[in-house]
Amino acid sequence: MAAERRANPGDDLMTKLVTVEDERGPLTDQEIVPTCIILLQAGHETTADIIGNATKALLENPG
């Protein structure tokens, strides 16, 4: 997907990741892949925690 976004940029997070540069130049695929994994995990865990906490709060405070 990174190679696809380099060839055909879009308006999405992957395009931002493949076009960002630091003092060493653009991010490599070896840097982009773990970043995507972390973002996926963080989004999943946060959503699951929010749903669980909201459910608990509603059950404990039905009014």
All heavy atoms as TSV, in Angstrom:
chain	resi	resn	atom	element	x	y	z
A	1	MET	N	N	0.826	-1.181	0.000
A	1	MET	CA	C	0.000	0.000	0.000
A	1	MET	C	C	0.876	1.253	0.000
A	1	MET	O	O	0.526	2.249	-0.630
A	1	MET	CB	C	-0.926	-0.004	1.217
A	1	MET	CG	C	-1.895	1.135	1.229
A	1	MET	SD	S	-2.985	1.054	2.666
A	1	MET	CE	C	-4.502	1.517	1.886
A	2	ALA	N	N	1.996	1.215	0.687
A	2	ALA	CA	C	2.888	2.373	0.706
A	2	ALA	C	C	3.389	2.693	-0.697
A	2	ALA	O	O	3.394	3.855	-1.114
A	2	ALA	CB	C	4.068	2.125	1.655
A	3	ALA	N	N	3.773	1.670	-1.442
A	3	ALA	CA	C	4.246	1.890	-2.821
A	3	ALA	C	C	3.133	2.460	-3.689
A	3	ALA	O	O	3.371	3.353	-4.516
A	3	ALA	CB	C	4.757	0.579	-3.408
A	4	GLU	N	N	1.916	1.965	-3.498
A	4	GLU	CA	C	0.758	2.479	-4.248
A	4	GLU	C	C	0.524	3.955	-3.944
A	4	GLU	O	O	0.271	4.749	-4.838
A	4	GLU	CB	C	-0.480	1.651	-3.907
A	4	GLU	CG	C	-1.791	2.246	-4.381
A	4	GLU	CD	C	-1.916	2.368	-5.892
A	4	GLU	OE1	O	-1.249	1.599	-6.610
A	4	GLU	OE2	O	-2.662	3.245	-6.343
A	5	ARG	N	N	0.627	4.333	-2.662
A	5	ARG	CA	C	0.392	5.729	-2.286
A	5	ARG	C	C	1.526	6.643	-2.749
A	5	ARG	O	O	1.313	7.813	-3.014
A	5	ARG	CB	C	0.194	5.866	-0.781
A	5	ARG	CG	C	-1.131	5.330	-0.303
A	5	ARG	CD	C	-2.283	6.070	-0.984
A	5	ARG	NE	N	-3.547	5.685	-0.454
A	5	ARG	CZ	C	-4.327	4.731	-0.949
A	5	ARG	NH1	N	-3.941	4.057	-2.020
A	5	ARG	NH2	N	-5.469	4.442	-0.397
A	6	ARG	N	N	2.727	6.101	-2.840
A	6	ARG	CA	C	3.826	6.922	-3.385
A	6	ARG	C	C	3.571	7.217	-4.859
A	6	ARG	O	O	3.817	8.315	-5.331
A	6	ARG	CB	C	5.157	6.196	-3.220
A	6	ARG	CG	C	5.705	6.255	-1.817
A	6	ARG	CD	C	7.125	5.672	-1.753
A	6	ARG	NE	N	7.548	5.567	-0.377
A	6	ARG	CZ	C	7.527	4.451	0.351
A	6	ARG	NH1	N	7.124	3.314	-0.192
A	6	ARG	NH2	N	7.914	4.452	1.595
A	7	ALA	N	N	3.060	6.218	-5.583
A	7	ALA	CA	C	2.795	6.384	-7.014
A	7	ALA	C	C	1.519	7.180	-7.266
A	7	ALA	O	O	1.456	7.966	-8.214
A	7	ALA	CB	C	2.681	5.011	-7.679
A	8	ASN	N	N	0.514	6.980	-6.419
A	8	ASN	CA	C	-0.788	7.638	-6.578
A	8	ASN	C	C	-1.245	8.201	-5.240
A	8	ASN	O	O	-2.063	7.583	-4.548
A	8	ASN	CB	C	-1.840	6.647	-7.100
A	8	ASN	CG	C	-1.454	6.071	-8.433
A	8	ASN	OD1	O	-1.252	6.794	-9.386
A	8	ASN	ND2	N	-1.340	4.751	-8.493
A	9	PRO	N	N	-0.717	9.367	-4.848
A	9	PRO	CA	C	-1.098	9.943	-3.551
A	9	PRO	C	C	-2.599	10.209	-3.467
A	9	PRO	O	O	-3.245	10.526	-4.464
A	9	PRO	CB	C	-0.315	11.255	-3.494
A	9	PRO	CG	C	0.732	11.158	-4.548
A	9	PRO	CD	C	0.224	10.200	-5.577
A	10	GLY	N	N	-3.121	10.056	-2.272
A	10	GLY	CA	C	-4.534	10.330	-2.025
A	10	GLY	C	C	-4.667	11.264	-0.843
A	10	GLY	O	O	-3.682	11.854	-0.379
A	11	ASP	N	N	-5.865	11.394	-0.333
A	11	ASP	CA	C	-6.122	12.234	0.828
A	11	ASP	C	C	-6.372	11.321	2.027
A	11	ASP	O	O	-7.490	11.206	2.523
A	11	ASP	CB	C	-7.330	13.136	0.557
A	11	ASP	CG	C	-7.555	14.132	1.680
A	11	ASP	OD1	O	-6.594	14.480	2.369
A	11	ASP	OD2	O	-8.713	14.550	1.862
A	12	ASP	N	N	-5.309	10.620	2.462
A	12	ASP	CA	C	-5.451	9.671	3.550
A	12	ASP	C	C	-4.185	9.621	4.387
A	12	ASP	O	O	-3.169	10.241	4.064
A	12	ASP	CB	C	-5.808	8.276	3.011
A	12	ASP	CG	C	-4.812	7.770	1.981
A	12	ASP	OD1	O	-3.657	8.236	1.967
A	12	ASP	OD2	O	-5.186	6.906	1.186
A	13	LEU	N	N	-4.264	8.890	5.475
A	13	LEU	CA	C	-3.143	8.795	6.407
A	13	LEU	C	C	-1.927	8.125	5.783
A	13	LEU	O	O	-0.790	8.548	6.012
A	13	LEU	CB	C	-3.568	8.048	7.677
A	13	LEU	CG	C	-2.514	7.896	8.763
A	13	LEU	CD1	C	-1.988	9.249	9.213
A	13	LEU	CD2	C	-3.066	7.123	9.933
A	14	MET	N	N	-2.129	7.098	4.979
A	14	MET	CA	C	-0.997	6.412	4.357
A	14	MET	C	C	-0.218	7.371	3.460
A	14	MET	O	O	1.019	7.360	3.456
A	14	MET	CB	C	-1.463	5.195	3.568
A	14	MET	CG	C	-0.325	4.397	2.951
A	14	MET	SD	S	0.887	3.758	4.138
A	14	MET	CE	C	0.002	2.359	4.757
A	15	THR	N	N	-0.903	8.208	2.716
A	15	THR	CA	C	-0.221	9.193	1.875
A	15	THR	C	C	0.610	10.133	2.741
A	15	THR	O	O	1.745	10.466	2.404
A	15	THR	CB	C	-1.231	9.992	1.025
A	15	THR	OG1	O	-1.899	9.085	0.153
A	15	THR	CG2	C	-0.538	11.055	0.206
A	16	LYS	N	N	0.047	10.553	3.864
A	16	LYS	CA	C	0.796	11.437	4.780
A	16	LYS	C	C	2.057	10.740	5.277
A	16	LYS	O	O	3.118	11.346	5.350
A	16	LYS	CB	C	-0.075	11.862	5.960
A	16	LYS	CG	C	-1.313	12.611	5.589
A	16	LYS	CD	C	-0.994	13.959	5.013
A	16	LYS	CE	C	-2.302	14.701	4.770
A	16	LYS	NZ	N	-2.160	15.802	3.854
A	17	LEU	N	N	1.937	9.452	5.618
A	17	LEU	CA	C	3.099	8.716	6.124
A	17	LEU	C	C	4.184	8.557	5.064
A	17	LEU	O	O	5.373	8.635	5.374
A	17	LEU	CB	C	2.680	7.340	6.644
A	17	LEU	CG	C	1.921	7.326	7.961
A	17	LEU	CD1	C	1.407	5.926	8.255
A	17	LEU	CD2	C	2.782	7.828	9.094
A	18	VAL	N	N	3.802	8.302	3.816
A	18	VAL	CA	C	4.816	8.079	2.783
A	18	VAL	C	C	5.412	9.378	2.262
A	18	VAL	O	O	6.443	9.356	1.595
A	18	VAL	CB	C	4.292	7.227	1.599
A	18	VAL	CG1	C	3.858	5.854	2.078
A	18	VAL	CG2	C	3.201	7.925	0.834
A	19	THR	N	N	4.796	10.519	2.570
A	19	THR	CA	C	5.336	11.790	2.087
A	19	THR	C	C	6.054	12.588	3.169
A	19	THR	O	O	6.718	13.563	2.861
A	19	THR	CB	C	4.222	12.671	1.469
A	19	THR	OG1	O	3.207	12.907	2.444
A	19	THR	CG2	C	3.628	12.009	0.243
A	20	VAL	N	N	5.926	12.175	4.420
A	20	VAL	CA	C	6.590	12.907	5.501
A	20	VAL	C	C	8.108	12.672	5.434
A	20	VAL	O	O	8.579	11.619	5.002
A	20	VAL	CB	C	6.032	12.483	6.885
A	20	VAL	CG1	C	6.466	11.081	7.262
A	20	VAL	CG2	C	6.470	13.465	7.958
A	21	GLU	N	N	8.862	13.668	5.823
A	21	GLU	CA	C	10.327	13.550	5.833
A	21	GLU	C	C	10.866	14.118	7.134
A	21	GLU	O	O	10.298	15.040	7.709
A	21	GLU	CB	C	10.943	14.314	4.658
A	21	GLU	CG	C	10.660	13.701	3.316
A	21	GLU	CD	C	11.494	14.331	2.199
A	21	GLU	OE1	O	12.589	14.852	2.481
A	21	GLU	OE2	O	11.033	14.293	1.053
A	22	ASP	N	N	11.966	13.555	7.585
A	22	ASP	CA	C	12.706	14.133	8.704
A	22	ASP	C	C	14.109	14.451	8.220
A	22	ASP	O	O	14.357	14.467	7.010
A	22	ASP	CB	C	12.691	13.198	9.921
A	22	ASP	CG	C	13.378	11.859	9.675
A	22	ASP	OD1	O	14.033	11.693	8.627
A	22	ASP	OD2	O	13.261	10.968	10.540
A	23	GLU	N	N	15.021	14.678	9.127
A	23	GLU	CA	C	16.385	15.063	8.720
A	23	GLU	C	C	17.100	13.969	7.933
A	23	GLU	O	O	18.053	14.231	7.211
A	23	GLU	CB	C	17.226	15.475	9.938
A	23	GLU	CG	C	17.464	14.378	10.954
A	23	GLU	CD	C	16.330	14.197	11.944
A	23	GLU	OE1	O	15.376	14.999	11.936
A	23	GLU	OE2	O	16.402	13.223	12.713
A	24	ARG	N	N	16.611	12.728	8.022
A	24	ARG	CA	C	17.212	11.611	7.280
A	24	ARG	C	C	16.534	11.362	5.949
A	24	ARG	O	O	16.952	10.510	5.193
A	24	ARG	CB	C	17.166	10.340	8.117
A	24	ARG	CG	C	17.974	10.429	9.407
A	24	ARG	CD	C	17.745	9.241	10.294
A	24	ARG	NE	N	16.344	9.294	10.724
A	24	ARG	CZ	C	15.635	8.239	11.098
A	24	ARG	NH1	N	16.166	7.051	11.095
A	24	ARG	NH2	N	14.385	8.370	11.472
A	25	GLY	N	N	15.455	12.084	5.676
A	25	GLY	CA	C	14.727	11.886	4.430
A	25	GLY	C	C	13.370	11.269	4.688
A	25	GLY	O	O	12.875	11.282	5.812
A	26	PRO	N	N	12.742	10.715	3.649
A	26	PRO	CA	C	11.411	10.110	3.822
A	26	PRO	C	C	11.476	8.837	4.662
A	26	PRO	O	O	12.518	8.190	4.762
A	26	PRO	CB	C	10.967	9.805	2.397
A	26	PRO	CG	C	12.198	9.805	1.575
A	26	PRO	CD	C	13.210	10.661	2.274
A	27	LEU	N	N	10.345	8.499	5.265
A	27	LEU	CA	C	10.274	7.261	6.038
A	27	LEU	C	C	10.405	6.062	5.105
A	27	LEU	O	O	9.923	6.072	3.983
A	27	LEU	CB	C	8.936	7.171	6.777
A	27	LEU	CG	C	8.657	8.230	7.840
A	27	LEU	CD1	C	7.257	8.035	8.412
A	27	LEU	CD2	C	9.691	8.190	8.935
A	28	THR	N	N	11.057	5.029	5.604
A	28	THR	CA	C	11.201	3.798	4.831
A	28	THR	C	C	10.002	2.884	5.105
A	28	THR	O	O	9.252	3.105	6.059
A	28	THR	CB	C	12.485	3.049	5.236
A	28	THR	OG1	O	12.351	2.626	6.608
A	28	THR	CG2	C	13.719	3.928	5.087
A	29	ASP	N	N	9.852	1.861	4.279
A	29	ASP	CA	C	8.788	0.889	4.532
A	29	ASP	C	C	8.992	0.214	5.887
A	29	ASP	O	O	8.027	-0.120	6.569
A	29	ASP	CB	C	8.746	-0.167	3.432
A	29	ASP	CG	C	8.192	0.391	2.127
A	29	ASP	OD1	O	7.666	1.527	2.125
A	29	ASP	OD2	O	8.282	-0.317	1.109
A	30	GLN	N	N	10.240	0.034	6.294
A	30	GLN	CA	C	10.535	-0.590	7.586
A	30	GLN	C	C	10.123	0.309	8.747
A	30	GLN	O	O	9.967	-0.159	9.873
A	30	GLN	CB	C	12.026	-0.936	7.701
A	30	GLN	CG	C	12.471	-2.068	6.808
A	30	GLN	CD	C	12.621	-1.648	5.343
A	30	GLN	OE1	O	12.845	-0.482	5.035
A	30	GLN	NE2	N	12.470	-2.593	4.436
A	31	GLU	N	N	9.936	1.594	8.504
A	31	GLU	CA	C	9.434	2.510	9.530
A	31	GLU	C	C	7.913	2.676	9.425
A	31	GLU	O	O	7.234	2.831	10.434
A	31	GLU	CB	C	10.104	3.878	9.391
A	31	GLU	CG	C	11.597	3.846	9.672
A	31	GLU	CD	C	12.307	5.115	9.265
A	31	GLU	OE1	O	12.024	5.654	8.173
A	31	GLU	OE2	O	13.167	5.569	10.049
A	32	ILE	N	N	7.396	2.623	8.219
A	32	ILE	CA	C	5.966	2.834	8.006
A	32	ILE	C	C	5.137	1.653	8.515
A	32	ILE	O	O	4.102	1.848	9.165
A	32	ILE	CB	C	5.669	3.105	6.514
A	32	ILE	CG1	C	6.257	4.463	6.128
A	32	ILE	CG2	C	4.174	3.066	6.229
A	32	ILE	CD1	C	6.211	4.757	4.649
A	33	VAL	N	N	5.574	0.435	8.259
A	33	VAL	CA	C	4.794	-0.751	8.654
A	33	VAL	C	C	4.562	-0.801	10.164
A	33	VAL	O	O	3.413	-0.932	10.606
A	33	VAL	CB	C	5.438	-2.050	8.118
A	33	VAL	CG1	C	4.764	-3.277	8.717
A	33	VAL	CG2	C	5.369	-2.081	6.601
A	34	PRO	N	N	5.593	-0.681	11.006
A	34	PRO	CA	C	5.329	-0.712	12.454
A	34	PRO	C	C	4.457	0.455	12.920
A	34	PRO	O	O	3.648	0.296	13.827
A	34	PRO	CB	C	6.715	-0.632	13.096
A	34	PRO	CG	C	7.681	-0.923	12.023
A	34	PRO	CD	C	7.021	-0.640	10.724
A	35	THR	N	N	4.603	1.608	12.277
A	35	THR	CA	C	3.768	2.756	12.631
A	35	THR	C	C	2.300	2.444	12.363
A	35	THR	O	O	1.432	2.740	13.188
A	35	THR	CB	C	4.202	4.007	11.849
A	35	THR	OG1	O	5.575	4.291	12.149
A	35	THR	CG2	C	3.343	5.204	12.193
A	36	CYS	N	N	2.013	1.818	11.236
A	36	CYS	CA	C	0.631	1.435	10.909
A	36	CYS	C	C	0.098	0.409	11.899
A	36	CYS	O	O	-1.070	0.481	12.307
A	36	CYS	CB	C	0.554	0.894	9.488
A	36	CYS	SG	S	0.801	2.149	8.230
A	37	ILE	N	N	0.923	-0.528	12.302
A	37	ILE	CA	C	0.508	-1.543	13.274
A	37	ILE	C	C	0.170	-0.890	14.603
A	37	ILE	O	O	-0.857	-1.197	15.221
A	37	ILE	CB	C	1.589	-2.625	13.434
A	37	ILE	CG1	C	1.705	-3.436	12.141
A	37	ILE	CG2	C	1.286	-3.534	14.627
A	37	ILE	CD1	C	2.907	-4.356	12.083
A	38	ILE	N	N	1.001	0.028	15.051
A	38	ILE	CA	C	0.755	0.735	16.316
A	38	ILE	C	C	-0.534	1.544	16.231
A	38	ILE	O	O	-1.344	1.550	17.159
A	38	ILE	CB	C	1.951	1.635	16.677
A	38	ILE	CG1	C	3.144	0.773	17.075
A	38	ILE	CG2	C	1.594	2.609	17.802
A	38	ILE	CD1	C	4.447	1.542	17.196
A	39	LEU	N	N	-0.744	2.241	15.116
A	39	LEU	CA	C	-1.965	3.035	14.954
A	39	LEU	C	C	-3.213	2.156	14.966
A	39	LEU	O	O	-4.229	2.506	15.579
A	39	LEU	CB	C	-1.900	3.840	13.656
A	39	LEU	CG	C	-0.923	5.000	13.648
A	39	LEU	CD1	C	-0.788	5.575	12.242
A	39	LEU	CD2	C	-1.352	6.078	14.626
A	40	LEU	N	N	-3.152	1.015	14.307
A	40	LEU	CA	C	-4.285	0.087	14.293
A	40	LEU	C	C	-4.578	-0.422	15.699
A	40	LEU	O	O	-5.730	-0.412	16.152
A	40	LEU	CB	C	-4.000	-1.084	13.350
A	40	LEU	CG	C	-5.066	-2.161	13.305
A	40	LEU	CD1	C	-6.372	-1.608	12.745
A	40	LEU	CD2	C	-4.589	-3.339	12.476
A	41	GLN	N	N	-3.549	-0.845	16.395
A	41	GLN	CA	C	-3.725	-1.357	17.755
A	41	GLN	C	C	-4.254	-0.275	18.686
A	41	GLN	O	O	-5.167	-0.519	19.470
A	41	GLN	CB	C	-2.403	-1.924	18.295
A	41	GLN	CG	C	-2.445	-2.330	19.749
A	41	GLN	CD	C	-3.454	-3.414	20.041
A	41	GLN	OE1	O	-3.762	-4.236	19.198
A	41	GLN	NE2	N	-3.994	-3.417	21.248
A	42	ALA	N	N	-3.705	0.913	18.589
A	42	ALA	CA	C	-4.139	2.007	19.468
A	42	ALA	C	C	-5.604	2.358	19.221
A	42	ALA	O	O	-6.364	2.577	20.172
A	42	ALA	CB	C	-3.254	3.230	19.248
A	43	GLY	N	N	-6.004	2.408	17.972
A	43	GLY	CA	C	-7.396	2.715	17.658
A	43	GLY	C	C	-8.347	1.640	18.138
A	43	GLY	O	O	-9.413	1.929	18.679
A	44	HIS	N	N	-7.966	0.387	17.979
A	44	HIS	CA	C	-8.812	-0.725	18.415
A	44	HIS	C	C	-8.939	-0.742	19.930
A	44	HIS	O	O	-10.043	-0.850	20.477
A	44	HIS	CB	C	-8.238	-2.053	17.923
A	44	HIS	CG	C	-9.012	-3.231	18.399
A	44	HIS	ND1	N	-8.706	-3.888	19.567
A	44	HIS	CD2	C	-10.098	-3.859	17.881
A	44	HIS	CE1	C	-9.561	-4.882	19.750
A	44	HIS	NE2	N	-10.408	-4.878	18.745
A	45	GLU	N	N	-7.822	-0.627	20.623
A	45	GLU	CA	C	-7.835	-0.705	22.080
A	45	GLU	C	C	-8.616	0.450	22.683
A	45	GLU	O	O	-9.416	0.259	23.607
A	45	GLU	CB	C	-6.403	-0.714	22.620
A	45	GLU	CG	C	-6.325	-0.934	24.108
A	45	GLU	CD	C	-4.905	-1.143	24.588
A	45	GLU	OE1	O	-4.050	-1.539	23.792
A	45	GLU	OE2	O	-4.674	-0.884	25.781
A	46	THR	N	N	-8.421	1.647	22.167
A	46	THR	CA	C	-9.138	2.814	22.675
A	46	THR	C	C	-10.638	2.659	22.494
A	46	THR	O	O	-11.419	2.928	23.421
A	46	THR	CB	C	-8.648	4.085	21.950
A	46	THR	OG1	O	-7.243	4.210	22.149
A	46	THR	CG2	C	-9.338	5.320	22.466
A	47	THR	N	N	-11.059	2.225	21.320
A	47	THR	CA	C	-12.484	2.048	21.052
A	47	THR	C	C	-13.081	0.983	21.965
A	47	THR	O	O	-14.162	1.178	22.543
A	47	THR	CB	C	-12.708	1.674	19.579
A	47	THR	OG1	O	-12.140	2.699	18.761
A	47	THR	CG2	C	-14.170	1.514	19.259
A	48	ALA	N	N	-12.402	-0.127	22.123
A	48	ALA	CA	C	-12.898	-1.199	22.995
A	48	ALA	C	C	-13.011	-0.717	24.438
A	48	ALA	O	O	-13.999	-1.010	25.123
A	48	ALA	CB	C	-11.982	-2.412	22.904
A	49	ASP	N	N	-12.023	0.028	24.901
A	49	ASP	CA	C	-12.060	0.551	26.272
A	49	ASP	C	C	-13.213	1.535	26.473
A	49	ASP	O	O	-13.900	1.504	27.499
A	49	ASP	CB	C	-10.737	1.228	26.631
A	49	ASP	CG	C	-9.589	0.246	26.791
A	49	ASP	OD1	O	-9.847	-0.971	26.867
A	49	ASP	OD2	O	-8.431	0.702	26.838
A	50	ILE	N	N	-13.436	2.404	25.508
A	50	ILE	CA	C	-14.517	3.382	25.630
A	50	ILE	C	C	-15.872	2.681	25.673
A	50	ILE	O	O	-16.731	3.027	26.486
A	50	ILE	CB	C	-14.463	4.407	24.474
A	50	ILE	CG1	C	-13.285	5.346	24.671
A	50	ILE	CG2	C	-15.754	5.194	24.362
A	50	ILE	CD1	C	-13.023	6.258	23.495
A	51	ILE	N	N	-16.076	1.701	24.815
A	51	ILE	CA	C	-17.347	0.973	24.799
A	51	ILE	C	C	-17.548	0.240	26.126
A	51	ILE	O	O	-18.628	0.268	26.716
A	51	ILE	CB	C	-17.411	-0.001	23.610
A	51	ILE	CG1	C	-17.501	0.793	22.304
A	51	ILE	CG2	C	-18.602	-0.959	23.748
A	51	ILE	CD1	C	-17.330	-0.046	21.056
A	52	GLY	N	N	-16.504	-0.412	26.624
A	52	GLY	CA	C	-16.595	-1.122	27.893
A	52	GLY	C	C	-16.884	-0.192	29.060
A	52	GLY	O	O	-17.752	-0.478	29.901
A	53	ASN	N	N	-16.188	0.929	29.118
A	53	ASN	CA	C	-16.397	1.884	30.211
A	53	ASN	C	C	-17.785	2.511	30.139
A	53	ASN	O	O	-18.436	2.725	31.176
A	53	ASN	CB	C	-15.324	2.969	30.197
A	53	ASN	CG	C	-13.977	2.439	30.637
A	53	ASN	OD1	O	-13.893	1.446	31.350
A	53	ASN	ND2	N	-12.925	3.093	30.204
A	54	ALA	N	N	-18.253	2.824	28.943
A	54	ALA	CA	C	-19.591	3.401	28.797
A	54	ALA	C	C	-20.660	2.404	29.209
A	54	ALA	O	O	-21.625	2.765	29.897
A	54	ALA	CB	C	-19.813	3.859	27.360
A	55	THR	N	N	-20.506	1.154	28.826
A	55	THR	CA	C	-21.469	0.118	29.202
A	55	THR	C	C	-21.514	-0.054	30.715
A	55	THR	O	O	-22.590	-0.114	31.321
A	55	THR	CB	C	-21.117	-1.225	28.524
A	55	THR	OG1	O	-21.113	-1.019	27.103
A	55	THR	CG2	C	-22.108	-2.311	28.891
A	56	LYS	N	N	-20.358	-0.102	31.334
A	56	LYS	CA	C	-20.284	-0.236	32.795
A	56	LYS	C	C	-20.949	0.949	33.481
A	56	LYS	O	O	-21.713	0.790	34.433
A	56	LYS	CB	C	-18.831	-0.353	33.239
A	56	LYS	CG	C	-18.654	-0.556	34.728
A	56	LYS	CD	C	-17.191	-0.744	35.070
A	56	LYS	CE	C	-17.002	-1.086	36.523
A	56	LYS	NZ	N	-16.840	0.072	37.376
A	57	ALA	N	N	-20.660	2.158	33.000
A	57	ALA	CA	C	-21.251	3.359	33.601
A	57	ALA	C	C	-22.775	3.346	33.467
A	57	ALA	O	O	-23.491	3.711	34.410
A	57	ALA	CB	C	-20.667	4.607	32.948
A	58	LEU	N	N	-23.285	2.942	32.310
A	58	LEU	CA	C	-24.737	2.887	32.115
A	58	LEU	C	C	-25.380	1.825	32.999
A	58	LEU	O	O	-26.483	2.020	33.527
A	58	LEU	CB	C	-25.068	2.630	30.654
A	58	LEU	CG	C	-24.804	3.796	29.710
A	58	LEU	CD1	C	-24.928	3.337	28.246
A	58	LEU	CD2	C	-25.739	4.950	29.989
A	59	LEU	N	N	-24.717	0.678	33.153
A	59	LEU	CA	C	-25.281	-0.371	34.017
A	59	LEU	C	C	-25.280	0.033	35.485
A	59	LEU	O	O	-26.181	-0.314	36.241
A	59	LEU	CB	C	-24.507	-1.672	33.827
A	59	LEU	CG	C	-24.714	-2.372	32.468
A	59	LEU	CD1	C	-23.717	-3.520	32.321
A	59	LEU	CD2	C	-26.140	-2.846	32.327
A	60	GLU	N	N	-24.265	0.766	35.903
A	60	GLU	CA	C	-24.168	1.190	37.297
A	60	GLU	C	C	-25.042	2.416	37.587
A	60	GLU	O	O	-25.360	2.678	38.748
A	60	GLU	CB	C	-22.720	1.511	37.653
A	60	GLU	CG	C	-21.845	0.272	37.700
A	60	GLU	CD	C	-20.382	0.587	37.973
A	60	GLU	OE1	O	-19.981	1.771	37.928
A	60	GLU	OE2	O	-19.625	-0.359	38.233
A	61	ASN	N	N	-25.402	3.157	36.564
A	61	ASN	CA	C	-26.192	4.375	36.735
A	61	ASN	C	C	-27.336	4.390	35.711
A	61	ASN	O	O	-27.327	5.188	34.778
A	61	ASN	CB	C	-25.314	5.618	36.533
A	61	ASN	CG	C	-24.130	5.632	37.467
A	61	ASN	OD1	O	-24.296	5.822	38.667
A	61	ASN	ND2	N	-22.944	5.399	36.925
A	62	PRO	N	N	-28.333	3.536	35.891
A	62	PRO	CA	C	-29.386	3.416	34.880
A	62	PRO	C	C	-30.230	4.691	34.721
A	62	PRO	O	O	-30.831	4.896	33.675
A	62	PRO	CB	C	-30.246	2.258	35.379
A	62	PRO	CG	C	-29.918	2.084	36.810
A	62	PRO	CD	C	-28.526	2.612	37.000
A	63	GLY	N	N	-30.251	5.532	35.700
A	63	GLY	CA	C	-31.062	6.765	35.618
A	63	GLY	C	C	-30.385	7.781	34.760
A	63	GLY	O	O	-30.924	8.627	34.104
